[in-house]
Amino acid sequence: MRWVVFLRAVNVGSANRCQPALIAKELAKFGVVNIGAVGTFVVREDVSESVLRTAIAKKLSFKCEIMICPAKEIVDLAKENPLKGETGKDIDAHVTILARRPTKLPKLPIYAPSKDKWEIRISRVVETGVLSLRRRVEGGHLYPNQIVEKLFGIPATTRTWNTIEKVAKILRPVRRNFNRRQRSKWSLSADLCFPCCCYRAVRNLPACRCRSLPREMGILQLDRDLKG
């Protein structure tokens, strides 16, 4: 299974310093991709959660919470984008990852410090992810992580929505879109070149670029087609 890893309180000030890019390089056998400098990793190879957790912990010189989520949860969350349309010039979306699923959910939304003068609005909980909005106001000092940890009583770490989108982009399958010229270049693909080879062989034309079949095989196959 593929995973997304979030480290808590890494490279914040002078505490818990590490080199995420180096960790990703040393764990290349798991297909680890580092995103940013605060401990966010995409794991593209099939590995168990326990093996992955142990491997990452061994690369850290300090103890910290390691949140590991199935990659599909992050991809689905990014695709749904529940807070779309609610962000703006001074309002950013965040996702706080809990160390475990909460056993009880509070009534949402929750505003901090107050509904009238809110800086943080906790909007929704999806699996172990807590979605929130942060409004930048003059003199504001609140951040989603501190509100979520106090509210749920569970260790957590927070990422911006931009980070979540970067993670999802890496995990999504790549789709190749060819223009007309490129499609012409690749038209002799495996499923099309066989009849093409047959035709060129019978007409005594130079072999096509795919060179996937001997001339004799092309003639025999065309002969069978004509007889059949």
N, C-alpha and C positions, 0 to 999 in steps of 0.2 A: 504494500500500500504506500502511496505517496503522502507526504506530510508537509505541514508548515510549522516551523518552530519559532517561538517568541521567548526571548530571555527577559527576565524582570530586572530592572534597575541596573542595567549594564552601561558603563561609560557615562555615568551621570556625575558630573564634577570630577573629583579625584578618586572616587570609590569604584570598586569593581571594574577595574580597567582590563580590557582584553582587545584582541584584534580579530573581529569577525571575519574579515577577508582571509586571514591566515587559517582560521578554523575551517572555513569552507574549503580551502585548498587542501588541507590535511584530511578532510573527509570526502574527498573527490569520488571515492569508490561508491558513495551513496548518492552521487549526483547532486551535491549540495551547492546551492547558489545563494550568495550573500546579498542582502538588500540593506543598504545604509550602514550606520555605525553603531546602532543600539541593540543589535542582536536579533535580527529577523532573517530566517533561512527558509528557502524552498528546497525540499528534498524530493528529487524526481525519480529515484530508484525505489524498487520494492524492498522494503526493510521493515522489521517489526518495530513497534513503538519502544519496547524495552531495550532492544539493541541500540536504537538510535539515541535514546535518553542516556544510556550508559556511555556511549561514545562521545557525546557532547560534554557530559559532565567531566570526563577525563581530560578534556581540553581546557577546562577552566581552572584557574588557580584559587578560586573562591567558590563558596556555595551560593547558589541563587536558584530561584524558582524557574523551572523550564516548562513552558506551556507548549504542548504538542497537539495540533489539530489535524484531522483528516483534510487533505487537500480539497476534496470535493465540497466540504462545508464552506471554505473560503471562496471557491469559485462560484458556488451557488449564491452566496451572500453578495458578492460583487455583481453578479448578473441581476439579482433582484433589486439591489440598490435602494433599500427601504427609505433612505433619507433624501432621495433625489427630489429636487425642487424646494428643499427647506434650507439649503445653504445659501450664502450670499457673501457680500463683500466683507462683512465683519462676523460671519458665522461659518464655522468649520465643522465638518463631520469627523467623528472619531469612533474607533472600535476598541473596547477594552476586553482583553482576553482573560477569563478567569482560570485559575488553576484547576478547578473542577466545576461541574454543574451545580448550580444552587438548588437546594432542596425545596426552597420556598421563594416565590417571586412576589415582590411588593407591587402595589397598585401603581401603574405608570400612566402618564409621565410624572417624573419627579423633578422639581426645580431647586437649584441651589444658587445663591443663598435663600432666595424667595421667588415666588412666581412673578411678582411685579418687576423685580430687579435681577432677573436670573442671569447667571454667567454660564451655568451648566444645566442642560436639560437631558435627563436620562429618558430615552424614548422607547426602547425595545430591547428584549433579550432573545437571542437566537443561539441555541445550543449553549456554548460557553462564551459567546460574544455578547457584550453589552454595547448597544449603539447609543451614541449621545451627540448632542450639539454643544459647541462651545462658542459663546458670544464674547467677542473682545470688547470690553468696556473700559473707560478711563478708571484707573485705580484697581482694575480687576486682578485677582491673584489665584483664582481657582483653576484646577485642572481636572479632567474627568477621572483620572486614576484614583486620586485621593477620595473623591466622592463615592466611586463605585466600591472601593475596598471597605470603606466605612459602612456603606449601605448593605453589602452582602456578607461582610465578615470573611472574605476569601481573598488570598493574595491574587494580584492581577497586574497586567501590564497593558499599556495603551499605545495604539498606533493611529496615525492619521488615515483618513480614507484614501488619500493618494497612495500610501504604502500598500493598503489592501488591494487597490487596483493594479499596482505593479506586481504583486504576488500572483494575482489572478491571470495577468497577461502572460507570465512565464509558464503557468500551468495549462493554459488553453492550448489545444492542438493548433499547429500552424497550417493555415490554408493558403495554398499558392494560387494566385490569380494571374493567369497569363493573358497578355494582350494578343491581338490577331497575329502579329509577326512571330511572337513566341510560340503560339499554338501551332503555327505552320511549321516552325522549327522542330517541335516535338510531336508532330502528327504521326510520325512513324513509331508510335509507342508499341508496347508488347502486344496489345490487343488489336492493333491495326496493321502491323508490319507483315503479318503472315500472308494475307491475301496479296499485299503489295509485292512481297518477294516473289510469289507465284507468278504474278502478272509480268514482272520485269524479267524473270527467268525465261518464260515462254517467248517473250518478245525479243529475247537476246539483248537486253539492255544491261548497262552496268549495274552491279549489285547496289541495293539501297544502303544507306548509312548504318542501318541497324545491324546488318551482317549477322542476323540471328539464325539464319537457315542456309544450308548449302543449296546450290543451284538445283541439284538433282532432287532434293526433298521437295522444293517448290514445284517442280514439274510433276512429280508423282502425286502430290496433293491436289493440284489442279486437275490432273487426269481423273482422279477419283471423284472429284466434285462434278466433272462433266458427265461421267458415267452414271453417278448416283442420282 
